[in-house]
Amino acid sequence: MMLSKRIAMTLVAGLMAVPVLWAQRPGGMGGMNPFGGMPSFGLQNPTAGSGAEYLLTTKGKDMDMSVVILGKEDYQGTPGYWMELRMVNSDLGGEMVMKMLVVSSGAEQGVKRMIMQRPGQPPMEMPTMMMGMMQQHQPPPVTTKGENGPSGAGELVGEESVSVPAGTFTCQHYRKTDARGTTDLWITTQVTPWALAKMTGPDATMVLKKVLSNETTHITGEPQKLNIPGMPQ
């Protein structure tokens, strides 16, 4: 797929901006990662076909967001996983899908490949160089390991039983306060690939709607290379 550099960069920016702008609009969820406004957690017990569906609500507006592990693939000798992020709400006009090869440990940590598909459009794969540029701006992940609990998740409040639409889970409750206000996270090893059951922030909430299993990709059609003049694939 040949595009002029300006058109190609505008298209990529538009693709990336859809979930980000929705999440960061007034009352939205700033401070999230650039791939859909979801918390940047490390992968918890990633298993092919497993996943979770969430309801994200900001200012009375809802978005369904699902994260699924599709399979494992090494990247330059480091284990990686194909993870798919799906977003649906009325503003998108259908389901937006981002399929990513994620390395969650070691020097190669980050998103190494990405295939994106907007509603009614063919899937497109981002150039490798562009992925490297995007990775430089990714925040460090919140991990579910460490002596003092998840890095970046705040202080441990305690262990609590939390009920959400997907059921009741035993969680570690963490709280973090910054200039925007207080954010509470309920993290559990019972949920994969993110260990998140519930989150509340100054103007937003996210709750686990459903635990997913036997999932396959929602990408349809053969991915096309997004060919940007002067940028290697």
C-alpha positions as CSV (number, residue, x, y, z in Angstrom):
1,M,0.0,0.0,0.0
2,M,1.8,3.2,-1.2
3,L,1.0,6.5,0.4
4,S,2.6,9.9,0.4
5,K,4.5,10.4,3.7
6,R,2.2,13.2,4.8
7,I,-1.0,11.2,4.1
8,A,0.5,8.1,5.7
9,M,1.5,9.9,8.9
10,T,-1.8,11.6,9.1
11,L,-3.6,8.3,8.8
12,V,-1.5,6.6,11.5
13,A,-2.0,9.6,13.8
14,G,-5.8,9.3,13.2
15,L,-5.7,5.6,13.9
16,M,-3.9,6.1,17.2
17,A,-5.8,9.1,18.2
18,V,-9.3,7.5,18.2
19,P,-8.9,5.6,21.5
20,V,-6.5,8.1,23.0
21,L,-8.6,11.2,22.4
22,W,-11.7,9.4,23.7
23,A,-9.9,8.4,26.9
24,Q,-8.2,11.8,27.4
25,R,-11.2,14.1,26.6
26,P,-12.4,16.3,29.5
27,G,-13.0,14.0,32.4
28,G,-11.3,11.2,30.5
29,M,-8.4,8.9,31.6
30,G,-5.1,10.7,30.9
31,G,-1.9,9.0,32.0
32,M,-2.8,5.7,30.3
33,N,-0.7,4.0,27.7
34,P,-1.0,5.0,24.0
35,F,-2.7,1.8,22.9
36,G,-6.3,2.4,23.8
37,G,-6.4,4.2,27.1
38,M,-6.0,1.0,29.1
39,P,-3.7,0.8,32.1
40,S,-0.2,-0.3,31.1
41,F,0.1,-3.5,33.1
42,G,2.6,-6.3,32.5
43,L,1.2,-9.6,31.3
44,Q,-0.3,-11.8,34.0
45,N,-0.2,-15.6,33.1
46,P,-0.6,-15.0,29.4
47,T,-2.4,-18.0,27.8
48,A,-3.5,-18.3,24.2
49,G,-7.2,-17.7,23.8
50,S,-7.6,-16.1,27.3
51,G,-8.7,-12.6,27.9
52,A,-10.9,-10.1,29.6
53,E,-13.7,-7.7,28.6
54,Y,-14.0,-4.3,30.4
55,L,-16.5,-1.5,30.6
56,L,-14.8,1.9,30.6
57,T,-17.0,4.8,31.6
58,T,-16.0,8.5,31.5
59,K,-18.4,11.4,32.0
60,G,-21.4,9.0,31.5
61,K,-20.1,7.7,28.2
62,D,-19.2,4.0,27.9
63,M,-16.7,2.0,25.8
64,D,-16.4,-1.7,25.7
65,M,-12.7,-2.8,25.7
66,S,-11.4,-6.3,25.5
67,V,-7.8,-7.6,25.8
68,V,-7.0,-11.1,24.5
69,I,-3.8,-13.2,24.2
70,L,-3.7,-14.9,20.8
71,G,-0.5,-16.8,21.0
72,K,3.3,-16.8,21.7
73,E,6.1,-15.7,19.3
74,D,9.7,-15.0,20.1
75,Y,11.2,-11.7,19.2
76,Q,15.0,-11.7,18.7
77,G,15.3,-14.6,21.1
78,T,13.0,-13.0,23.8
79,P,9.5,-14.5,24.4
80,G,6.7,-12.4,23.1
81,Y,2.9,-12.7,22.9
82,W,0.4,-11.6,20.3
83,M,-2.1,-9.5,22.2
84,E,-5.3,-8.0,20.8
85,L,-7.0,-4.9,22.0
86,R,-10.6,-4.4,20.9
87,M,-12.7,-1.2,21.4
88,V,-16.4,-0.6,20.7
89,N,-18.6,2.4,21.2
90,S,-21.0,4.6,19.3
91,D,-18.3,7.1,18.3
92,L,-16.1,4.5,16.6
93,G,-18.9,3.2,14.3
94,G,-18.0,-0.4,15.0
95,E,-15.1,-2.4,16.5
96,M,-11.6,-1.1,16.3
97,V,-8.9,-3.8,16.6
98,M,-5.2,-3.5,17.5
99,K,-3.2,-6.7,17.3
100,M,0.2,-6.3,18.9
101,L,3.3,-8.5,19.4
102,V,4.3,-7.6,23.0
103,V,7.6,-8.4,24.8
104,S,7.0,-7.9,28.5
105,S,10.4,-8.6,29.9
106,G,14.1,-8.0,29.3
107,A,15.9,-5.4,27.2
108,E,13.4,-5.9,24.3
109,Q,10.4,-5.0,26.4
110,G,7.7,-3.2,24.4
111,V,5.3,-3.5,21.4
112,K,7.3,-4.8,18.5
113,R,4.6,-5.2,15.8
114,M,1.2,-3.8,15.4
115,I,-1.7,-4.5,13.0
116,M,-4.6,-2.1,13.2
117,Q,-8.1,-2.3,11.7
118,R,-10.7,0.4,11.7
119,P,-14.4,-0.5,11.2
120,G,-15.1,-1.3,7.6
121,Q,-11.4,-0.9,6.6
122,P,-8.7,-3.4,5.7
123,P,-6.1,-4.2,8.3
124,M,-2.7,-2.4,8.1
125,E,0.6,-3.2,9.7
126,M,2.7,-0.4,11.1
127,P,6.3,0.0,9.9
128,T,9.0,-1.4,12.2
129,M,10.7,2.0,12.5
130,M,7.4,3.6,13.5
131,M,7.0,1.0,16.2
132,G,10.4,1.9,17.6
133,M,9.5,5.6,17.6
134,M,6.3,4.9,19.4
135,Q,8.0,2.7,22.0
136,Q,10.1,5.6,23.1
137,H,7.0,7.3,24.4
138,Q,5.5,4.3,26.1
139,P,5.2,4.6,29.9
140,P,6.8,1.9,32.1
141,P,4.4,-1.0,32.7
142,V,2.7,-1.6,36.0
143,T,4.0,-5.1,36.9
144,T,2.4,-7.6,39.2
145,K,5.6,-8.6,40.9
146,G,8.0,-7.1,43.4
147,E,8.6,-7.1,47.1
148,N,6.4,-4.0,47.6
149,G,3.7,-4.9,45.2
150,P,3.0,-3.6,41.7
151,S,5.4,-1.0,40.6
152,G,3.6,2.3,39.8
153,A,0.3,1.1,41.3
154,G,0.5,3.1,44.5
155,E,0.3,2.0,48.1
156,L,-1.3,-1.2,49.2
157,V,-4.6,-0.6,51.0
158,G,-5.3,-4.3,51.7
159,E,-6.8,-7.5,50.4
160,E,-10.5,-7.2,49.5
161,S,-13.3,-9.2,47.9
162,V,-14.5,-7.2,44.9
163,S,-17.8,-7.9,43.0
164,V,-17.9,-6.8,39.4
165,P,-20.2,-7.9,36.5
166,A,-17.8,-10.8,35.7
167,G,-18.1,-12.1,39.3
168,T,-16.4,-11.8,42.7
169,F,-12.6,-11.8,43.0
170,T,-10.1,-11.7,45.8
171,C,-8.0,-8.6,45.0
172,Q,-5.1,-6.5,46.3
173,H,-6.4,-3.0,46.6
174,Y,-3.9,-0.2,45.7
175,R,-4.3,3.5,45.9
176,K,-2.4,6.3,44.1
177,T,-2.9,10.1,44.5
178,D,-1.5,12.7,42.2
179,A,-2.4,16.2,40.9
180,R,-5.4,14.8,39.1
181,G,-6.9,13.1,42.2
182,T,-7.0,9.6,43.6
183,T,-7.0,6.4,41.6
184,D,-7.8,3.0,43.1
185,L,-6.9,-0.3,41.5
186,W,-8.1,-3.8,42.4
187,I,-5.6,-6.3,41.1
188,T,-6.0,-10.1,41.1
189,T,-4.1,-13.0,39.7
190,Q,-7.5,-14.6,38.8
191,V,-7.7,-12.3,35.7
192,T,-5.5,-12.5,32.6
193,P,-3.7,-11.1,30.7
194,W,-4.0,-7.9,32.8
195,A,-4.5,-8.5,36.5
196,L,-7.2,-5.9,36.8
197,A,-10.7,-6.4,38.2
198,K,-11.7,-2.8,38.8
199,M,-10.3,0.7,38.6
200,T,-11.8,4.0,39.8
201,G,-10.3,7.4,39.0
202,P,-11.2,11.1,39.5
203,D,-13.7,11.0,36.6
204,A,-13.7,7.5,35.3
205,T,-14.3,3.8,36.2
206,M,-13.3,0.5,34.6
207,V,-14.9,-2.8,35.6
208,L,-14.4,-6.3,34.4
209,K,-17.5,-7.4,32.5
210,K,-16.4,-10.9,31.4
211,V,-13.6,-13.4,31.5
212,L,-12.9,-14.6,28.0
213,S,-11.7,-18.0,26.7
214,N,-11.1,-19.8,23.4
215,E,-10.7,-16.4,21.7
216,T,-9.3,-15.9,18.2
217,T,-8.3,-12.8,16.3
218,H,-11.0,-10.3,15.2
219,I,-8.7,-9.0,12.4
220,T,-10.3,-9.9,9.1
221,G,-8.6,-9.9,5.7
222,E,-4.9,-9.9,4.8
223,P,-2.9,-7.1,6.6
224,Q,-1.4,-4.5,4.2
225,K,1.9,-2.9,4.8
226,L,1.6,0.8,5.5
227,N,4.3,2.0,3.2
228,I,5.7,5.4,4.1
229,P,8.3,6.8,1.7
230,G,11.7,7.1,3.4
231,M,10.7,4.9,6.3
232,P,12.0,1.3,6.2
233,Q,9.6,-1.5,6.9
